[in-house]
Structures are given as structure tokens and as C-alpha cells.
Amino acid sequence: MGNKLAPTTSQERIQSLDILRGIAILGILIMNIQSFAMPGAAYLNPLAYGDLEGVNYWVWVLSHIFADQKFMSIFSILFGAGIILVTERAKAKTGKSAGLHYRRNFWLLIIGLIHAHLIWYGDILVAYAVCSLFVYLFRNKKPTTLLIVGTLLMSVHTLIYVFFGYTVPMMPQEAYNELLLGWMPTPELINEEIAAITGSLPEQIQRVSASALELELFVFFILFMWRAGGLMLVGMALYKWGVLSAERSTAFYIKGAVICFLIGFPVIITGVMKNFDAGWSMDYSMFLGSQFNYWGSALVAFGYICLVMLFCKSNQAIWLKRRFAAVGQMALTNYLTQSIIGILIFFGVGFGLFGQVERSIQILLVLAIWLAQMLWSKPWLKHFRFGPFEWVWRSLTYWKIQSMKKSNT
């Protein structure tokens, strides 16, 4: 094999991981489109902005039940699996892996910061890069240990939110009012956000960067660090157990999907009902009411993984598998492209439709972007080794300009 580090070749790729990653990257757009199209508060509180009647109501409900946090959970799990995959291959070639791991994630952090502060504040790459700093330290642990520690790490967020949930009445009035304005902004604040996002490029960047900074400095420590970091450890365990490479039995995946769906979906639906009963009040829904989907989504995500692995093990729809795998192989490019398309449609730098597009139309845009990414990824990879942004990332990671075009031999 030699002792030179180099990007993974097409022959070394695990197809089930690419297929799962492709489905995850398409799935996260179902929720991200809301942040592209609507004021930020509408993502967590459906009553904060926009019509929630008829088709719009059902789009929100179905998106929440079947998509919210589910595909991002899969993406986090895959990121953890990727750490094991990359470091094991580096160790096999050179006897060490730390340098490659930290270099790779340093450049991911830089890409994420550019994305978050100049394009779209909802970036997840920064959180992943930062979590990778400590998640890497667990790479040699047994799968059971990884699963337990990952679950405990996820539980920290719940402890924080349960504490906040029960102490809301004791909050200083000023702090309470500030939280309330974030949860249910006044019409003046909504109009201010719309004006900034649809205004000049400097206004847009200023608003996006401020929102990104809040996610990186506050939300990261109460949510992302615990959820993303915990799920990465879970992903390491699932990879070591052969779950993500479709190595387990058909019965294992069927049982896993059935159990997770039978528990996960009722928990999520219960949360939806309780939040609507509470009128989506900040006192309940922001903290205690969010925990139904927080845990239910992790179970449903594993159920989805089991279904995808069954799909990978079957001999059906080979053409569709190749399309999903191509999308997954170009995950970074497709993720960033979704943001670029989103801001061109909704932000002032493009058509400036922010705040004007209802959820029912948003979901049609999601389908159109899915179709485009399913169509362009495979032909691109027929001629090139990487997606454009993957090429940049790998060239920086390996300190060498990578050959882009595929050899004819």
C-alpha cells in the first residue's frame, strides 16, 4: 500500500456509507429550507411567522415528524463513522493518524466559518469540526463504551433544558423578555430581519454573521456540542459493529427499524400534540416541549438507517443507489450548494423572496433541488474524482493540489 497519505479512492469507498450520506444530505434540506425562506424564529416555533393553515399546516407537521433532526442525526452519526474510517486508513498507511485528523478538521472549520458568516448562519460544519477535537480521543474505545458515552453526552442537553424549563418562572424579567423576543419576535423585529436579509450585501452579511456567532458561542454549548458530539460517538460504535456498512443480518435491520419507529414516532407525535395544546408558549415548548423530538428523532434516525441498509443489501433499484451514492460522495459540495441556491432565491443578493414563500411552496423547491442534485452528481463524478468543494478540502488537507479529472485508463 505504501506509506503516502492520499484521499480515498473510488475502489476504497463503502457504498452503503455513500448512499446513506446522500439520503441524509437531501433530507436535511426539508428543514433548512425554512431557515433560508423565513425569519429564524419560525424554525423552532411554527406560530412565530407565516400561515399555518391547510396545506401549510400539514407540510410543517409532516416535516417535523419525519425530518426535523432526523437527517441531521444521520449526518452526525456518519461524521463519527468517518473519523474512524479516515484515521484507521491513515494508521494502516503511516502508523499515525492525529496529524491528518486535525488538519482535515481545521480546514473543515475554515470552510464552515466562511459558509456560516458569509453565506448562511445555519451552518453545521463549524460544530462538527469543533466536536471532532474531543471525539477523536475516543476512537479506540469499544463500541459499547462509545454508545454509552455518546448517549450520556446527548443527555447533558436534556439536563440543561429540564433545568431551564422548571426555572422559567424564576428568571429575571429582563432575561425572560429577551428569550421571549427570540421565540416570538414582534412585527417590528420580524420586519427588521426581513429588511436586513433582503437588503444590501453588507447588511445581509452583517445579519448572517451575527446569527452565526450566536449559534457558535451560545447554542453550541447548550445543544450542538452534546447532540452532535454524542451522535458522533454513537456513529463510531455503529461503524465498528458493521451496522453502517450493511454487514448485519436482514432480521437485525428489520427489527431495528420496527422497534425504533414504534417508540420514536409516538414520542414525537405526543410532543407535537402537547406543544399545540400549550399554544407553543415559550415557557413550555422552548425547553420541556422540545425534548420529545430531541430523543424521538434519534430513534427514528436509527430506524431510517436500518431501512437504508436493507435497501443497500437488496438487488433492487441499482440505478437509484448509484444516484444516492453520487450525491453522498459529493456531500460537502451538495450541502454548500443547497445554501448557495437558497440565498440566491431568498436573500437580497438574489431574488429577495425571504419571508414571502409559504411552506407549501418551500417543499416544492426542496423537490426541485433534490432532482437537480440527483441529476448532476453522478455525471460529474463520471468525469471528476471529487466534487468541487471536496477537491478544495482534500487539496488543503493533504498539502497538495489533487488531480481533479479521472484518468482514462
N, C-alpha and C positions, 0 to 999 in steps of 0.2 A: 504493500500500500504506500510505502514511502513515508516521510515524516513531515511533509509540507501541508500546512493548513490551506484548505480551499473550500469554496461553497459546495453544498450538497449537489451531487449530480442527479440527473433525472432518473438514473438507474438505482440510486440510493434512496429515493423518496418512498415513503409509505403512503400508498394511495388512499387508505381509509382516513388518514390524518388530513390529507388534502381535501377530500370530499367533505369531511366534517367541517373543516375550516371554511370551505367555500359556502356551505349552507349557513354557517354562523355569520359570515361577513354579509351575506344577503339579508339574513334575518334581523340584524341589528338596525338596519335602515328603517324597519317598520316603526321603531320608536324614535330614532334620531331625526326622522323627517319632521316630527313635531317641534323639535328644537330649532331646526332650520327655518320652519314656517311660522312659528308662533312665539309670543313672549315666554320667557323661561319658566315662569310660574305654572304655566299650563301643562308642563311635563309631569309635575307631581300632583297638581290639583286641577282636575278637569273642569272645575267650575270657575277657575281663575280667568279664563278667556275663551271666547268662541262659543258657537252654538253647540249644544249638547242634546239635541232632539233628533228623533228619527234615525236616519242612516248614520249621522254623525255620532249619535249615542252608541250605536252598535259597533261602529268602527273602533271607538275608544274602548268599549267593554271587551271586544274580541282581541284587540291589540294588547290590552292589559293582561288578559287571561293567558293568551297563547304566546306572547312575545316579550312583554316587559321583563327585563333582567334575565330572560331565559337564554337568549342567544349570546348576550354578553357573558353570561356564566360559562357557556361552552367555550367562548373565546378565551376566557381566563384559564379554564382548565387546559386548553390546548397550549397556552403560553407556558404553563408549568411543564407540560409534557415536552414542549420544545426545548426547554432548558436541559432536561435530561438527555434528549436526543443529541443536541449540539455538543454538550460537554462530554458525553460518552464517546462520540466520534473524535473529538479533539484529543481526548485522553488516549484513545487507541492509536492515534497517529503520532502524537508528540509526547505522551506521558503526562501532560498537564492541560488544564482547561480554564483556569481562572483568568488569564490574560485575554483569551478570546471572549469569554463570557462578559467581562466588564467592558471591554472595548465595544463589543456588539451592542450592549445596552446603553453605553454612553452615547453612541451615535443615534440610537433609537430615541433617547431622551432629547437630543438636539432636534431631531425631526419632529418629535412630539411638541416641543416648545414652539417651534416655528408654526406648526399646524394650529396649536391652541391659541397663540397670541396674534397671529396674522390672518388666520382663515376662520376657524370655528372653535369656540371656547369649550365645547363638549368633548374634546379630545380625551382618549383613554390611554394613549401611548406613554404619556408622562408618568401616569400612575403605575403602569406596567414596568417601565424602566426602573423606577424607584423601588418598587416591590422586589424586583429581581435581585437587588443588592443583598437582601437578607434571605430570600427564598433559596438562592443558590447554596447557602450554607447547609441546607437540609438534603441536598441531592443524594447523599449516600445513605440516608436513613431507610429503614424497612418500610414497605408500603403501608402496613398497619399504623406505624408511628406517624407517617405523613398524613394519613386520613384523620387520625385523632387530633393531631396538632392543627391541621387545616380547619377542622370543624370547630375546635376551641377558638381559633383565631377569628373565624366568622362570628362566633358568639359574642365577642367583645363589642361589636357594633350593637347587638341587641341589648346588652347590659347598659350601654351608653344611652340608647333610645328609651329603654324602660325607665331609667333614672330621670331623663328629661320629661318623659310622659307623665310620671307621677308627681313631678315637682313643678309643672307648669303653673299651678295656682300660686306658687311661692316665688315666681320670677319677679325681679324688679319691673315695674311698669314700663320703663324705657326699653329694656331688653325684650319684653313681651311685644311691645308695639313694633319694634324693628323686625322681629320674626314674623309677625302678622302681615307686615307690608311685603315681605318676601313671599309669603304663602298666598295672600290675596291682595295684590297691588291695587292702589287706587287708579281710577281712569287717567289721572294726570301722570302717574308713574308709567302706566302702560303706553300712553302716547309719547312719553319721553323716550322709552325704549324703542318704540317703532321708529321715531324720528332719527334716533342715533343709528340704528341698523340700516335704515334706508337712506341715510344722509350721505355726506361726502366720505371718501375713503378714509381720511384721518379720523372722522367721527366714528365710523364703523370699527376701525381697528382699536380705537380707544375703548369703546364699549366692550368689544370682544375680549381684549386683553384684560380688562378689569374683571370680567366674569371668569376668565380662565384662572386668574390669580386667586380668586375666591375659592375655586374648586381645588387648586393646588395647595393652598395654605390652610384651608378650613375643612372643606368636605373630605379631602384626602384622609385627614386624621380621625374623622368620625365615621367614615364609610369605606372609601376605596382601599385603604391600607389593610383593613380587616377582611373585607369581602374578596377583593382581587387577590390579595396575598394568600388568604385561606384556600381559595379555589385553585390557585396555582399549585399549592401543596397537594390538594386532592387530585389534581391533574397528574402530578408526578406519580402518585400512588396508582392511579388508573392505568397509566402508561406501563409502569413496572409489572402490573398484573396482566397486561396484554389486552385490557378492555378496549383501548382506543385503536388497536391495530387489528381488530376483528378476529382475535385469536380464541376468544371464548366460545362456548357452545351456543347453538341457536336457542336452546332451552334457557340458558343464562340470560340472554338478551331479552327474550320474551318475558320471562319472569321479572326482570329488572324494570322493563317498561310498564308492565301491568301494575306492579306494586307502587312504583313512583307516581304513575298517573292517578291511581285510586286514592293516594294520600295527597299528592300535590295539588291537583285541580280543585278538590273540595275545600282545601285550606285557602287557596287563592280566591275562589268564589265567595267563601264566607267573608273574607276580607273586603271584597267589593261591596257586599250587602251591608256590612257593618259601617263602612265608610259613607255609603249613601244614606244610611239611617242616621248617621251623625251629621249629615249635611256637609260632609267634607270640612268640618271645623278644624282649625289648626290644632286646638288643644288635644284632639283625639287622633285625627288622621295623619298629621305630620310625624308623629312618633309611634305610639302604640299601634295605630291602624296600618302602618307601613310594614309591620313585621309579618303579616300573613303572606304577602307576596315575596318578602325577603327570603323566607325559608321555603315556601311553596315553589318558588321559581327554581331553586337549586335542585329540588326533587324532579320537577318537570324537565329541567335541562338534562339530567341523567337519563330520564325516560326518552328524550329526543336522541341522545347519544346511542342508546340501545337500538332505537328504530333505524338510525343511520347505519349502525354496524350490521344490522340484519340486511339492509339494502346492499351494503358492501359485500356481504357474504353470498348474496344471490347472484344469479346469472342474468338477471333482468335489466333492461334499460341501460345497456353498456354505454350508449351514446350520451345519456344523461349523466352518468357517473363521470365521464370524461369532461363534460362541461363544468360540473361542480368542482372537480379536481383542478381544472384550469383556473377557475375563479379563486380557489383556495391557494393555489401556488402563487397567485398574484395578489394575495390578501392585502398587503400593505398598499399597493397601487390602487386596488379597488376600494379600500377603506378611504384613502385620501381623495380619490376621485369622486366618491359619493359626497364628500364635503364640498369639493370644488363645484360640482353640479348644483348642490344645494344652495350655496351662496350666490351662484350665477342666476338662479331662479328667484331667490327670495331677498337677497341683500341689495343694498344700494349700488354696489359695484356691477350688478346685473340688472334684472328686470324690476327689482324692488317690490316684490309681492309679499313681503313679510307682513303677517297679520291679516292678510286678505284671503287666504286659501283655507277652506274648511277641511276638516278631517277626511270627509268622503272623497275629496279631490286629491288630498295628500296621498291616500292609499293607491290611487291610480298612478300617481307619479312614481311611487315605490315600484309598482309593477313594470313601468316603463324603464326605470333604471336597472331593475333586475334583468330584464330582457336584453338591454344594451350590454351589461357586463357578462351575461351568459354568452352573448354572441361574439364579443370582441376578445375575450380572454384566451380561448382555445386557438383561434387563428394567430394571435400574437405569439403564443408560445410555440407555434409551429415553426416560426422563423427566428425567435429570440430565446435565449436561455432564461432570462428574467423579465419581470415587469420593470418599467422604467424606474420606479422608486426602490424596488428590490435591488436593482443594479447599483443605484447610488449607495444604499445601505451596505451592500456587500463590498463594494469598492472601498468604502471608508473603513469597514470592519477589518478587512484583510490587508489594508495599506497598499492596495494595488488595483489599478483600473482593470476591471474584469472584462473579459471578452463577451460582447453582447450577442452577436449573431451566432446561430447554431452552425456547426460545421456540416458541410455537405457529405462528409464521409461517414 
